[in-house]
Amino acid sequence: MKKMKRYLLILVLVASLLFEVSTTAADMTGNAPSILWLSKNYEWVLAFSEGLAPVQDKNGKWGFIDTSGKEVVSCRYDHVFPFSEGLAAVGNVDKDTQIGKHGYINARGEEIIPLQYEYETATEFLDVASFSEGLAPVKMKNGKKGYINKQGKVVIAPRYDMAMKFQEGLAVVSQADKESYIDKTGQALISLPSGKIGYPFAEGLAQVIDKNNKTGYINRQGKQEIAARYGNSWMNFSTFSEGLAAVVQDNKIGYIDHQGKTVIPFQEYQEVLPFSEGMTAVGVHVPFKEHIILCHWGYMNRDGELVIPLLYEAEVSDMNGTALTEWNSFKEGLAAVQKGDRYTYINQNGVEIFPFGMFDQITAFSGGYAMVKKNARWGILTNPLTTGVQPVWRKEAVMAAYSNVRVSVNGKRQSGVEIYNIGNRTFFKLRDIAQLMNHTKKSFAVEWNGSKKQISLITGKIYQARGNELQGGDGQDKTAILSDAVVEIDGKSVTLTAYVINGHNYYKIRDLAEALDIDVDWDSATQTVILATN
């Protein structure tokens, strides 16, 4: 799985299409996107990285364009990687020997490190790593891997059969089928027992798979911080991100925190992604026809709530058994989604920014830009969230105005409550209220059943915080969509009007207070919502 995810990128790099720049941009009227259409007809274009995007011409050669559409690195390479830390790995294959050599260029296309490191196949180019934390692993003439710095100097001798990039000061390497974590001097700080497989560190923990194919996590001292009790499926997505990691148990996927506590209960998903901008893509596999399997996916928030239904679909790859890739994650407020061969972007309320079918291909956003294709022509799309483009509204979508009203509980001023006005009514985030009521006479727990889309409130119980309560928000207006979640209080169904804003459920404070027997009042002089539990 570790190689397969990267192999997807190389397949695109090896067999695709690309082009250059144009000087026309669409006018910003109504829902028109701001696009700089390229004048050169490229065969394929990849996402921007550090302000540059890989492009492939009709001869199969790769170069780079900048955000103005200018081809700053001519299309002269057989293989390229995106820029990282100011350099990009590039390679060419000798037509006679079919042996490739790669090196590194800067943003001006200058070969800072000559093309001198061999690779035999396009697949092997997968093992070429970008610079990370100032170093890059490369294969030397003795067939072993070592590390070079940005000047091309060997700083860690070539003695490894496998070498991964540095993350959080450590890198995974292997010698004689035994893996270890080395520092930037080449010293092995953590040695794994034979048969164990290590993955890079993220947020202070590293996933390690033992000889029984079970996943656990070690800390930077090599201590087993989280026991190896999880399956190793979806191993690419089991790294920690935003405090959570996806793990597998009994063919179900859940999320754990740094202490190994299950934060999001295990549910019957076949694919997930790491959390990004507070959301994660989750999907199920559905047989389609013959040997084709589709992945239907939507998005879940940190509370484990499926806030964007499984509306999107893509074909599951025969190569690695997955359909979701990193480009489906939320980036800069938007996620790239598809239904068959139609594409668009959605915001965190699930509202489509453009109609499906407007583009034939799209990439994820980076640095405010994405690449889009329409009728064999590529263009540079400016993030519509920054240009005032209105999303394609669903009929239940409304505007939610950020509110600065104050809140007090039992006479004490509270901070961090995120409040919005919708239709002249005040809506509070459910979990903010649960946190405010904690350890009072009106404490209530919140439980979520994703399969039933049901919220259960249990009065008299302590609320277990998720860590994202009472954050206050960013002070900006939002779009809101009517929530279709069912609400039960102590097992009895109740009808409460709710809206989903940025993946969280918000309720009219008076309705919620009445249902939970909380006193609510309004002080117009101080613009304060007064809550009391006496």
N, C-alpha and C positions, 0 to 999 in steps of 0.2 A: 504493500500500500504506500509506503514512504516514497518509493521510486515512481509508482504509478501516477501519483498526483503531478509530479514534476514532468513525467513523460507526456502528459496531456499538453503541456506547454511546448515541448519539443516537437510533437507532431504538428502543431500549428506552425512552429518555426521552420519545420522542414518542408511541409507541403501546403503552401498558402499563396496569398496574393496581396499587392500594395500599390501606392501612388503618392503624389506631392501636394502642392498648394494652390489655392485659388484666392481671389481677392474680393469675393462677394459674400455677403452675410444676409441672412433673412431679417426682414424688419420685425420688430417686436410688436405685433398687433394681435390682440386676442390671445389665442393659445399657440401662436407661432413660436417655434424654438429659435434660439440664436445660434446659427450654424455658419461656420466658415467652410464652404465647400472647397475641396482640394481640386486644383486644376490638372494634376497628374493622376492618371488612372492606375492606382496601385491594386494589386491582387488581394492583399490582406494587410490589415493594420491591427496592432495590439494596443493595450491600454497605456496611458502615459505613466511614466515613472521619472521623478525628478525633472519634470518639464519636457521630457522627450518620449516619443512613441516609436516603437519598431514598425517599419513598413517594408513590404516586399514588392518588388517590381514584377513585370510580366516575364522576366527571365529567371525568376526564382531567387534573386539576390536580395539581401536585406540591408537596410540602412535605418536612419532615424530622422524624424521631423520634429520641429519644436511647436509650441502652441500657436504660432502664427502661420503654421503650415509649411514653413521653409524646410527644405531638405538639408539639414545641417551635416549629416553624415551620408555620403553617397551610398547607393545600393551596390555594395561590392562584396558582401560576405554571404557564405552559405548558411551560417547559423549565428544567431545573436541571442543574448540575454538582456533583459531590461537593465537600465542603469541603477547602480547602488553605490552610494558613497562617492559619487562623482565619476565612476568608471563602469564600463560595460564589457562583459566577456563576448568576444567575437571569434569566429572560426572559419577556416576555409579547408576544403578537401582537395587533395591532389588527384587530378583526373586519372593518372596512370596507376598510382599505388593505392588510391582510395583511402589513404591515411589523412586524417585531418589534423590541423594544428590550430591552437587557439591562443589568444593573448587578450589584452585589454586596451580599450580606447577611452579617451576623455570626451567631453561633450562637444568638442570641436572636431572630433573624428581623428585626432592624432593618436597613433599607436604608442601609448606610453610604455606598455610592456609588450615586446614583440610576440608575434604568433609563433611560439616555440614549444608549446606543451601539446603532446600528441593525444589524439583520440581516434579510434578506429571506425566507429560507426556513429550515426546520428543519435542512436540510443545512448552511447557512451558519453556523448556531449551533455547528457542529462546530469552526469556526475561533475560537470564543470560548475563550480559554485561562484556566486557573486561575492564581492567583498562584503564583509560583515565585521564590524568592530576593528577595521583597519587591516584585516588579514583575509586571504583567500586560499583554499586548498587546491593544489594542482598536482598532476601526475608528472613526475620527473622521468629522465631517461632510463633509470633503473627499474621503471615500472611501478615504483612505490609513490605514495603521496606524501607531500609535505606542505608547508605554508609559506606564502610569500607576502611581503608588504606592498604598499602602493608604488614603491620604486622598483619592484620586481626582484628585490633581494630576498633570498631564502632565509627565513628566520626560524623555521622549525624543520629540521632535516627530514628528507623523504624516507620514511621507514614504515609507513602505514599501508595496509591493504585497502582501507576505507577511511575517509576523513570527511567530516561534515563541517559546516561553517560554525563560527563562534557565535554563541548567544549567552549573554550575561556572564561573559568572561571565560566560558568553558566550551569545549568542543568534543564531540564523540568521535573516537577513532578506534580502529581494530588492528590487531596484530595476531597472526596465528589463530584466528577465530575467537579471540578474546577481546572484548571491548572495554574501553576506559574513557574517562573524561580528563582531558589535559588542559593546562592553562596556557597562556600565550608564550611561555618559555619552553613549552613542550613537556613540562613535568606532569606525570600522571597523578592527579589528586584523588581520583576515585577509580578503583579497579573493579569491574563487574565479574562475578563468577562465570565460569564457562557456561555457555548456553543462554545467558541473559542478553537482551537487546535493549540498548539505550536510545533515547531520543533527546533532542535539545532541551535545555532549561527554559522555562517561561514562568515568570512571577515566583522565582525561587524554588520551583519544583520541576523534576524531570520524570517523564513517563518511562518506566522500565518494564519490559515483558520477560517473565521468567521462563524456565524450561518447560513448565506446564501450560504455557500459553496464557498465563494470567497477567493482568496489568495492575501495577501499583505505582507509587511515586516515591522518589528519594529526594532528600534535601541536598544542599551544596556540600555537606560533609559526608555524603554517601549513606546517611542513615535512612532506613525505611520509614518515611513519614506517614504514608498511607499504604496499608497492607495490600499485597497482590491478591485481590479477590474478585477482580472484574475481568470480563472477557476482553479479547484484544481486537475485536471488530472495530471498524471506524477509527483505527489507530491514528490516522492523520488528523482526526478531529478531537483527539483526547488531550491535547495540550491545554494548559490553563489560559484563559482569556477573560479579562474583566472579572477575575475572581472565581470563575467557574470552569469546570472541565466536564466534557461529556464522557460517560462511562457506560458499559454494557453489562447487564445482568439478566439472566434468563431470557435472552433474546429481546430485551427491552432496553431503552435508552433513558438514562436520567442524568442529572448534573450534580456534582459534588463541589464543596468548597475546599479551602486549603487544609482544613482539619479532617477531611474525609467524610464530613456530614452530608447526607443527601438533602440538597436544597430544593431541587425540582424532582418530584417523584418519577419513578421509572414508568415509561409509557411505550406503547407499541408503535414506535417509529423505526424505520429501516435506515434512514439517513438523517444526519444533523450536520451543522457547521458550528465552529466556535462562535461565541458571542461577539458581536460587533455593534457598537453604538446602542447597547442595551437590548438588542434583538438577536435571535438566532433562527436560521431556516431549519425546518423540520419536514421530513417527507416520508411517504409510504410508497411501497412498490405495488403496482397494479399490472397484471398481465394484460397485454394489448392484443397482439395477433402473432401467430406463428411463434417465433422465439423472441419477440420484442416485448420488453417490459418497460413500462413508464413509471417515472417517479412523480407523484402528485405532492406538491409542497406548498407550505404557507410559512407563517412566522410566529414565534412564541416569544413572550417577554420574560423577564427575570423572575416573575411570579409563577411561571409555568403555565400561563394562560395562552391559548392559541388565539391571538388577537387578530391575525390575518388568516382567513381560512385556506384550506388546501386547494387553491384556485389555479395553481400554475403547474405546468407539466413539461417534462423533458425525458428523452429516451435514456434508459440506463445503459451505460457502456458495457460491452462484452469484456473489455479489457480489465476493468477493476470493479465492476458491479455497482458503480455509483453514477449519479447524474448531477448532484449538487457540486459546485466548485466555488472557489473563493469569490468569484465575480458576482455570485448571488447574494453575498453578504451586503448589509447596509454600509455604504461608504458616502460620507459627506451628505447624510440625510436621505439618500436614495438607494434603492436596490434594483438591480437589473433582473427582470423576470421574463418568462416566455411561456407561450402556449403553442406547442408544436414548432412551426417555423415563424411565429410572430413574436415580436419583442416590444417591451416598453419599460419604463421606470415607474416605481411606486414610492410614495412617501411612507412614513411610519404609521400612518393611519390606514394604509392599504389603498389609498386613492391613486389612481393611475394619472400620471402627469401628462402623458400623451396617449391617444387611442392606440390599441393594439393594431399592428399592421402599418404604422407610420414609418417604421424602420425595418430593414431586412436583416441587419446585424447591429449589435451595440456592444460596448465594453463598459466596465465599471468606471466610476469617476475617480480621478486622482488630480489633486491640485486645482480643482475647479473645472476640469475638462474631461470629456469622454469622446471616444470615436464612434460614429454612427455611419451606417451604410444604407443608401436608398438608390434603387435602380442602377446598380453597379458603380455607384459613386460614393466615395467616402467624404465625411466632413467632420469638423471639430465642433462638438456641442458644448456650449457653456452651461454650467449647472443652472437649471431653471429656477432653483430655489434662490439664486442670487440675482436673477434678472426679472423677477416679478411675473413669470408665467403662471397662470392659474391652472391647477390640476383639472382633469376631466372629472367633474364631480359625479359621484353617485347621488341619487336623489335624497338620501338621508344625511349627506354630509353638510355640515354647517360650520360657521365660524365661531370659534371660542375665544373671547376676549380675556386676556390676562387681567386678573383683579388684584388690587393692592389692599383690599380690606383687611382689617386686623382680626385676630382670633384670640379669645380668652377661654380658658377652661377652669371652672371653679375659682374665678377671680384672678387667675394668673395669666399674664400675656404669653402667647405661644409664638414661636417663629418657625419658618420653613414650611408652612402650610401652602400647598400649591392650589390656587383657586382660579376658576374661570367663570365668566358670565356668558350664558347661552340663552338667548331669548329672554333677557331680563330676569333670569333666574341664576342663582349661585350654585355652582357645582364643585364639590370637594372630591379629592382622590380618596377612594375607599380605604386604602391602607394607611393614609395619613390619619384618618379618623380613628382607625383601629389602634394606631400608635398613641394618639392623644388620649384615648380612653384606657390604655393599659394601666393596670394597677389601681384603677378606680372601681367604684361599684358597678360600672357599666362596661367592664372589660369584655371583649368578645374576640374569639379566634376567627381566622379567615382560612377556608380550605377551598381548593380549586380542583374540579374534576374535568380534565380536558376533553375526555371522550363524550361527556354529556354537556359540555360547556355550561357547567353549573358552579355557582359560588355558594358555599355553605357558610353561614355565620352562626357560631355557637356562643351564646351568651354565657357569662360567668367564667369563661376560660381566658387564660393569658394569651395574648397575641404574640406569635413568634415572628419577630422582625426579620425582614429580608435584607436590610441594609440600604434600601433606596427610599425609605420614608423620610418625610419632612426635609426634602432637599431644596424646596423653594422654587424650583424651575428657573428659566432663563429670562423671565419677564416679557416674553414675546407672545403675541397672539398665535393661535394654532387652528388647525382644522379638526373637527370632531365628527365621529360617525356613531350613529345609534348603536348601542350594544345589544346583542341578541343573547347575552348570557342569562341563564335562569338563576334566580336568587332564592335561597331557602334560609329561614331563620329558625334555628332549633327544629329542623326537619319539616317546617311548614312553608309552603310556597308563598312568596309575596310579590307584588307587582311594584317595581320601582323603575322610574325612567332613568336611564343611564347612557352616557356617551363614552366612547373610547377615544382617548387623547394620548398620542405617543405610546400606545400599547397598554395603557392603564385605564381602569374603569372609574368614572367620576359620576357621583350621584348628587341630586338636589339635596342640600343639607337638611332642609326641613322634612322632606320625605324620609330620609335616612334616620334622622333624629327621632321622628315619631315611631318608626318601626322598631327602634332599639330602646325606646323609652328614655331618651335623653332630652333634657330641657334645652330649648334653643330660643334665643331672643336677639334683638337687633338694637344697637345703640347708634342712632343716626348722627349724634353729635361727634362721636369719636370714630364712626365708620367701623364698628366692631361687631363681629358675630360672637355672641355670648353663649357658651355651652356650659351646662351644669349637670352634675351626676347625683346631686343630693335627692 
